[in-house]
Amino acid sequence: MPHPEPVFAPPPEPVPFTFDPRAELPSTAEVVVVGGGMVGASAAYHLARAGMPPLVIEANTPAWGASGRNAGMALAGIGGHFPRVTRLVADAGGRSILDYTARSLDMLEAWDAELSGGIEWDRFGSLDLATDPAEEAHVRRMAELQAAEGLDVRVVNGTELRDLAPGLAADEVRAAKWTPRDAKLNPFRLCYALLETVRQLGGTVVTGVRVDRLLAASGRVAGVATSHGEVSAGAVLLATNAWTPALAPHLAANLTPIRETVCVTEMVPFSVGRPGFETNQCNEYWRQMRSGEVVIGGFAVADEGMGIGSYSIRVRPHVPPLLAALLARMHPALADARIIRCWAGLLDFASLEMPMAGPLPAEDGTPLPGAYVAAGLTGHGHPYAPILGLLTAELISGGEARTLSLAPFDPRRYVGVAHAPTWLEPFQGTATIPH
């Protein structure tokens, strides 16, 4: 049976959830943050630190969505998206996307020291592995572009590659892009620790409650309608990942959900290498946890319709064997390691690969005071979520983003026009980088 064709703008669906009859929802809040993933948790943390403790409403549990359905990689270079989003930053008057992603990684490192229990932060670098001539040309050109923007990156092979990752089948790899300041972390610890700090600073976190729509009055947002009643609020931030179109349908043409599968092995009593690993233009990626398990994700291109346009988070059984085979190929010592669990999650890809963060425009593009959005992180939540959470919190609490400009992430570029997705070829691992 042929796979269905991708649907880049599927009809929006509300996030699935289990109604919690015990949840207590206040009737008013100064600011509501919808979503308890990395973006929402970061924004809520910074709002609370700014003296505006928010009400965070999460339909399920913190990190239930994409924030908890990934391999925990923090890559400042953001894969094949790098040259296109850097160009958009420059078009908006900025310098480089690295000003944002590198800041996020430094914020994550600071949080590891600050937050109770840490976030299992290991800044051991990343290796982007090239296994054929086309991939080698890609990683070499990408390293050149990223180095020109100031990223600490270079191409390695042979003995140097073996020294960096002794458990890697280096004979399978022609060359690798080595980024020593990239890192790994535990995204569950990140979200839960940030939200616990929000509570300590006077904020409220409610789970098992779904926000069903925005409320408006007198030309501005007035709150939210939820499964548990209405909440009036002066400001509402949608940090709702792939489920954003259910609350802002006019963004649906430019936000595509993509199902991606992640698996984890049993604990293994040896190291496969300290760095995180990527290959095929970052479409497959894996890391070893501190406790010994190896987490690996990718092969969305082998899913029905490449997983594009699906709101289902059911694992397709033919994808995990591909991930297991890749691990065995790259790390022969893992050939007999058992996969003990697999899960699927939704990434929200913005059509132009640049996230949207800032004031949420109305359907006609005009301002909708009090409404904000941060979505479309396009597969790279860890290098985007910390800084975008900070900047949107500064905007909400102080009227403007002060640390860095939010202009490159202006949501208005995604309203009133359906952009053809520029991410499709990189997603398939077939794109070339312009010279």
C-alpha positions as CSV (number, residue, x, y, z in Angstrom):
1,M,0.0,0.0,0.0
2,P,1.5,3.4,-0.9
3,H,2.1,5.9,1.8
4,P,-0.2,8.9,1.9
5,E,1.1,12.2,0.6
6,P,2.2,14.7,3.2
7,V,-0.3,17.3,4.4
8,F,1.5,20.5,5.3
9,A,-1.6,22.3,6.8
10,P,-3.9,19.7,8.4
11,P,-7.1,20.7,10.0
12,P,-6.2,21.8,13.6
13,E,-6.9,19.4,16.4
14,P,-7.1,20.2,20.1
15,V,-4.5,18.6,22.3
16,P,-5.7,15.3,23.8
17,F,-6.0,15.2,27.6
18,T,-7.6,13.5,30.5
19,F,-9.9,15.8,32.4
20,D,-8.8,16.2,36.0
21,P,-11.9,16.8,38.2
22,R,-9.7,17.7,41.1
23,A,-7.9,20.6,39.3
24,E,-8.6,24.0,40.9
25,L,-8.5,26.9,38.5
26,P,-8.5,30.5,39.6
27,S,-11.0,32.8,38.0
28,T,-8.5,35.5,37.3
29,A,-4.7,35.8,36.6
30,E,-2.4,38.7,35.6
31,V,-0.9,36.5,32.9
32,V,-1.7,33.0,31.7
33,V,0.9,30.8,30.1
34,V,-0.7,27.9,28.1
35,G,1.7,24.9,28.0
36,G,4.1,23.4,30.5
37,G,6.9,22.4,28.1
38,M,10.3,24.1,27.7
39,V,9.0,27.3,26.2
40,G,6.2,27.8,28.6
41,A,8.3,26.8,31.6
42,S,11.1,29.2,30.5
43,A,8.6,32.1,30.0
44,A,6.8,31.4,33.3
45,Y,10.1,31.3,35.2
46,H,11.2,34.6,33.8
47,L,7.8,36.2,34.4
48,A,7.9,35.1,38.0
49,R,11.4,36.4,38.4
50,A,10.2,39.7,37.0
51,G,7.5,40.0,39.6
52,M,4.6,38.8,37.5
53,P,4.0,35.2,38.7
54,P,1.9,33.5,36.1
55,L,-0.9,30.9,35.9
56,V,0.5,28.0,33.9
57,I,-2.2,25.8,32.4
58,E,-1.0,22.4,31.1
59,A,-3.5,20.0,29.6
60,N,-1.4,16.9,30.6
61,T,1.8,17.0,32.6
62,P,4.9,19.2,32.2
63,A,7.1,18.1,29.3
64,W,4.2,15.8,28.0
65,G,4.6,17.0,24.5
66,A,7.7,17.6,22.3
67,S,9.7,18.7,25.4
68,G,9.7,15.2,26.8
69,R,9.7,13.3,23.5
70,N,13.2,14.0,22.2
71,A,16.8,12.8,22.8
72,G,17.9,15.8,25.0
73,M,20.3,17.4,22.5
74,A,21.2,21.0,22.7
75,L,22.8,22.1,19.4
76,A,23.7,25.7,18.9
77,G,24.1,25.3,15.1
78,I,20.5,23.9,14.7
79,G,21.3,21.6,11.8
80,G,20.4,22.3,8.3
81,H,18.2,25.2,9.2
82,F,21.3,27.3,10.1
83,P,21.9,29.3,6.8
84,R,18.3,30.1,6.2
85,V,17.4,31.3,9.7
86,T,20.6,33.3,9.9
87,R,19.6,35.1,6.7
88,L,16.3,35.9,8.3
89,V,18.0,37.3,11.4
90,A,20.2,39.5,9.2
91,D,17.1,40.6,7.2
92,A,15.6,41.7,10.6
93,G,18.6,43.8,11.5
94,G,20.4,41.2,13.6
95,R,23.7,39.5,13.3
96,S,23.3,35.7,13.6
97,I,21.0,33.1,14.9
98,L,24.0,32.1,17.1
99,D,23.3,35.2,19.2
100,Y,20.1,33.4,20.3
101,T,21.1,29.7,20.3
102,A,24.4,30.2,22.0
103,R,22.7,32.3,24.7
104,S,20.2,29.5,25.3
105,L,23.0,27.0,25.9
106,D,24.6,29.3,28.4
107,M,21.3,29.8,30.1
108,L,20.8,26.0,30.3
109,E,24.3,25.7,31.9
110,A,23.4,28.3,34.5
111,W,20.1,26.6,35.2
112,D,21.9,23.3,35.9
113,A,23.8,25.0,38.7
114,E,20.9,27.0,39.9
115,L,17.8,24.7,39.8
116,S,17.2,22.2,42.5
117,G,18.6,18.8,41.4
118,G,20.1,20.2,38.2
119,I,19.1,19.2,34.7
120,E,21.8,16.5,34.0
121,W,23.7,19.0,31.9
122,D,26.7,17.6,30.1
123,R,28.6,19.9,27.8
124,F,30.5,17.2,26.0
125,G,30.0,18.5,22.4
126,S,28.3,16.9,19.4
127,L,29.5,15.0,16.4
128,D,27.5,15.3,13.1
129,L,28.6,12.2,11.2
130,A,28.9,12.0,7.5
131,T,28.7,8.5,6.0
132,D,28.8,9.2,2.3
133,P,30.3,11.8,0.0
134,A,27.2,14.0,-0.2
135,E,27.0,14.1,3.6
136,E,30.7,14.9,3.9
137,A,30.3,17.8,1.5
138,H,27.3,19.0,3.6
139,V,29.1,18.9,7.0
140,R,32.2,20.6,5.6
141,R,30.2,23.4,4.1
142,M,28.0,23.7,7.2
143,A,31.1,23.9,9.4
144,E,32.5,26.6,7.2
145,L,29.3,28.7,7.4
146,Q,28.9,28.2,11.2
147,A,32.6,29.0,11.9
148,A,32.2,32.2,9.8
149,E,29.4,33.2,12.2
150,G,31.6,32.6,15.3
151,L,30.7,29.0,16.3
152,D,33.5,26.9,17.7
153,V,33.3,24.1,15.1
154,R,35.6,22.1,12.9
155,V,35.7,18.9,10.8
156,V,37.5,15.8,12.3
157,N,38.1,12.3,11.1
158,G,40.5,9.4,11.6
159,T,42.4,9.2,14.9
160,E,40.9,12.4,16.2
161,L,37.4,11.1,15.7
162,R,38.3,7.8,17.4
163,D,39.7,9.7,20.4
164,L,36.5,11.8,20.7
165,A,34.2,8.7,20.5
166,P,36.0,5.5,21.2
167,G,32.8,3.5,20.9
168,L,32.0,4.7,17.4
169,A,32.6,2.6,14.3
170,A,34.8,5.3,12.9
171,D,35.4,3.2,9.7
172,E,31.7,3.9,8.9
173,V,32.3,7.7,9.0
174,R,34.1,9.7,6.3
175,A,34.2,12.9,8.5
176,A,32.4,14.5,11.3
177,K,31.5,18.1,12.3
178,W,32.7,18.5,15.8
179,T,31.0,21.2,17.9
180,P,32.7,21.1,21.3
181,R,30.3,23.5,23.1
182,D,27.1,21.6,22.3
183,A,25.5,19.7,25.1
184,K,23.1,17.1,26.4
185,L,20.4,17.4,29.2
186,N,17.4,15.8,30.8
187,P,14.4,17.8,29.4
188,F,12.0,16.4,32.1
189,R,14.2,17.7,34.9
190,L,14.4,21.1,33.1
191,C,10.7,21.6,32.8
192,Y,9.8,20.3,36.3
193,A,12.6,22.3,38.0
194,L,11.6,25.6,36.2
195,L,8.0,25.2,37.1
196,E,8.8,24.3,40.7
197,T,10.7,27.6,40.9
198,V,7.6,29.3,39.4
199,R,5.5,27.9,42.3
200,Q,8.1,29.1,44.8
201,L,7.9,32.6,43.4
202,G,4.1,32.7,43.8
203,G,3.0,31.4,40.4
204,T,0.4,28.7,39.9
205,V,0.8,25.5,37.8
206,V,-2.4,23.6,37.0
207,T,-2.5,20.3,35.1
208,G,-5.3,18.2,33.6
209,V,-7.0,21.4,32.3
210,R,-7.2,22.2,28.6
211,V,-7.4,25.7,27.2
212,D,-10.1,25.6,24.4
213,R,-10.1,29.1,23.1
214,L,-8.9,32.7,23.7
215,L,-11.4,35.2,25.1
216,A,-11.5,38.7,23.7
217,A,-13.3,41.9,24.7
218,S,-13.0,45.5,23.5
219,G,-10.5,44.5,20.8
220,R,-8.0,42.7,23.1
221,V,-7.5,39.4,24.8
222,A,-9.4,39.1,28.0
223,G,-8.5,35.6,29.1
224,V,-9.1,31.9,28.2
225,A,-12.0,29.5,28.1
226,T,-10.9,26.1,29.5
227,S,-12.3,22.6,30.2
228,H,-12.8,23.8,33.8
229,G,-14.3,27.3,33.1
230,E,-13.1,30.7,32.1
231,V,-10.1,32.6,33.4
232,S,-9.9,36.4,32.9
233,A,-6.4,37.6,32.3
234,G,-4.6,40.7,31.1
235,A,-2.2,38.7,28.9
236,V,-2.1,35.2,27.5
237,L,1.0,33.4,26.0
238,L,0.5,30.4,23.8
239,A,3.4,28.1,24.3
240,T,1.6,25.2,22.7
241,N,3.9,23.7,20.1
242,A,2.2,21.6,17.4
243,W,-1.2,22.2,19.0
244,T,-1.0,26.0,18.5
245,P,-3.4,26.0,15.4
246,A,-6.2,24.8,17.6
247,L,-6.1,28.1,19.5
248,A,-4.8,30.3,16.6
249,P,-6.2,28.8,13.4
250,H,-4.9,31.6,11.3
251,L,-1.4,30.2,11.9
252,A,-2.2,26.7,10.7
253,A,-1.1,27.3,7.1
254,N,2.5,27.8,8.4
255,L,2.8,25.4,11.3
256,T,3.1,21.7,10.4
257,P,2.9,18.9,13.0
258,I,5.5,16.1,12.3
259,R,5.4,12.8,14.2
260,E,8.9,11.6,15.2
261,T,9.8,8.4,17.0
262,V,12.3,8.1,19.9
263,C,13.5,4.8,21.5
264,V,15.6,4.1,24.5
265,T,17.8,1.0,25.1
266,E,18.4,-0.9,28.2
267,M,21.2,0.3,30.5
268,V,24.6,-0.8,29.0
269,P,27.7,-1.1,31.1
270,F,30.0,0.8,28.8
271,S,30.3,4.1,27.1
272,V,29.5,4.6,23.4
273,G,31.0,8.1,23.5
274,R,30.6,11.3,25.6
275,P,29.3,13.6,22.8
276,G,25.8,13.6,21.3
277,F,25.6,12.2,17.8
278,E,23.7,13.3,14.7
279,T,23.7,12.1,11.1
280,N,21.8,12.7,7.8
281,Q,21.5,16.4,8.4
282,C,20.5,15.9,12.0
283,N,17.5,13.8,11.0
284,E,18.7,11.0,13.2
285,Y,20.3,11.7,16.5
286,W,21.3,9.9,19.7
287,R,23.0,10.3,23.1
288,Q,23.9,8.1,26.0
289,M,22.3,9.1,29.3
290,R,24.3,9.3,32.5
291,S,22.6,6.1,33.7
292,G,23.8,4.1,30.7
293,E,20.7,4.0,28.4
294,V,21.0,5.3,24.8
295,V,18.2,7.5,23.5
296,I,17.8,7.7,19.7
297,G,15.3,9.4,17.5
298,G,14.5,10.0,13.9
299,F,13.6,8.2,10.7
300,A,10.4,10.3,10.3
301,V,11.0,9.9,6.6
302,A,10.2,6.2,7.0
303,D,6.8,7.0,8.6
304,E,3.5,7.2,6.7
305,G,3.7,10.4,4.7
306,M,7.0,11.1,6.5
307,G,5.0,11.8,9.6
308,I,4.1,15.1,8.2
309,G,0.7,16.6,9.0
310,S,-0.2,13.9,11.6
311,Y,-1.6,14.6,15.0
312,S,-1.3,11.0,16.1
313,I,1.4,10.1,18.6
314,R,1.2,6.3,18.1
315,V,4.5,4.6,17.3
316,R,4.6,3.0,13.9
317,P,6.2,-0.5,14.5
318,H,8.4,-0.4,11.4
319,V,10.4,2.7,12.6
320,P,12.1,1.4,15.8
321,P,14.0,-1.4,14.0
322,L,15.5,1.3,11.7
323,L,16.7,3.2,14.8
324,A,18.1,0.0,16.4
325,A,19.9,-0.9,13.1
326,L,21.5,2.6,13.0
327,L,22.8,2.2,16.5
328,A,24.2,-1.2,15.8
329,R,25.9,0.1,12.7
330,M,27.5,3.1,14.4
331,H,28.3,1.4,17.7
332,P,28.9,-2.3,17.2
333,A,28.9,-2.9,20.9
334,L,25.2,-2.0,20.9
335,A,24.3,-4.7,18.4
336,D,22.6,-6.9,21.1
337,A,21.3,-4.1,23.3
338,R,17.6,-4.3,23.7
339,I,15.2,-1.5,22.9
340,I,13.0,-1.3,26.0
341,R,10.7,1.6,25.2
342,C,9.6,3.7,22.2
343,W,7.4,6.7,22.0
344,A,6.3,9.3,19.4
345,G,5.9,13.0,19.7
346,L,5.0,16.0,17.5
347,L,7.4,18.6,16.3
348,D,6.0,21.9,15.1
349,F,7.8,23.0,11.9
350,A,7.4,26.6,10.9
351,S,7.2,26.9,7.1
352,L,10.2,29.2,6.9
353,E,12.1,27.3,9.6
354,M,12.2,30.4,11.8
355,P,10.2,30.2,15.1
356,M,7.4,32.7,15.8
357,A,7.7,34.5,19.1
358,G,6.1,37.8,20.1
359,P,2.7,39.5,19.9
360,L,0.0,37.2,18.4
361,P,-1.6,39.1,15.5
362,A,-5.3,38.8,14.8
363,E,-6.4,37.0,11.7
364,D,-6.2,40.1,9.6
365,G,-2.7,40.8,10.8
366,T,-3.7,43.7,13.1
367,P,-2.5,43.7,16.7
368,L,-4.4,41.8,19.3
369,P,-3.3,43.4,22.5
370,G,-2.6,41.0,25.4
371,A,-2.0,38.0,23.1
372,Y,1.4,36.4,22.6
373,V,2.7,33.3,21.0
374,A,6.0,31.2,20.9
375,A,5.9,28.2,18.6
376,G,7.4,26.7,15.5
377,L,10.7,25.7,17.0
378,T,11.2,23.3,14.1
379,G,12.9,20.4,15.9
380,H,15.4,22.5,18.0
381,G,13.6,23.2,21.2
382,H,16.7,23.3,23.5
383,P,18.6,26.0,21.6
384,Y,15.4,28.1,21.2
385,A,13.2,27.6,24.2
386,P,15.3,29.3,26.9
387,I,16.0,32.5,25.1
388,L,12.5,32.8,23.5
389,G,11.0,32.2,26.9
390,L,13.1,35.1,28.3
391,L,12.4,37.5,25.5
392,T,8.6,36.9,25.5
393,A,8.6,37.3,29.3
394,E,10.5,40.6,28.9
395,L,8.0,41.7,26.3
396,I,5.0,40.8,28.5
397,S,6.3,42.2,31.7
398,G,8.1,45.3,30.5
399,G,6.7,46.1,27.1
400,E,9.8,45.1,25.1
401,A,12.4,42.4,24.7
402,R,15.6,43.9,26.2
403,T,18.2,41.1,26.1
404,L,18.0,40.5,22.3
405,S,15.6,41.7,19.6
406,L,12.5,39.6,18.9
407,A,12.2,41.1,15.4
408,P,13.6,38.0,13.6
409,F,10.8,35.9,15.1
410,D,7.9,38.3,14.3
411,P,4.8,36.1,13.9
412,R,3.3,38.5,11.4
413,R,5.4,36.9,8.6
414,Y,3.2,33.8,9.1
415,V,-0.3,35.5,9.0
416,G,-2.3,36.0,5.8
417,V,0.1,34.0,3.5
418,A,0.9,30.3,3.2
419,H,4.6,29.9,2.7
420,A,5.9,26.8,0.9
421,P,7.9,24.8,3.5
422,T,11.6,25.5,3.1
423,W,12.4,22.7,5.5
424,L,11.3,19.8,3.3
425,E,14.6,19.0,1.6
426,P,16.7,19.3,4.7
427,F,14.1,17.2,6.6
428,Q,14.6,14.5,3.9
429,G,18.4,14.7,4.1
430,T,18.6,15.7,0.5
431,A,19.3,19.5,0.6
432,T,22.6,21.1,-0.4
433,I,23.9,24.3,1.2
434,P,24.3,27.2,-1.2
435,H,27.9,28.5,-1.7
